[in-house]
Amino acid sequence: MEEPTPAVRPARPDDLPRLVELIHEHIAYDRLGANGLPKRRYGWPV
């Protein structure tokens, strides 16, 4: 039986700029609430 082709390929150095961009977008999205304003955590703005 043949092994299936993996769904995820190993990262390459050329992938780094896009990975950094995605991480920054994720952090920015996580820090903003649904109204576009910063979330408050433990009573302090982030």
PyMOL commands that set and color helices and strands:
alter all, ss='L'
color gray80, all
select helices_A, chain A and resi 13-31
alter helices_A, ss='H'
color red, helices_A
select strands_A, chain A and resi 40-41+44-45
alter strands_A, ss='S'
color yellow, strands_A
deselect
rebuild
show_as cartoon
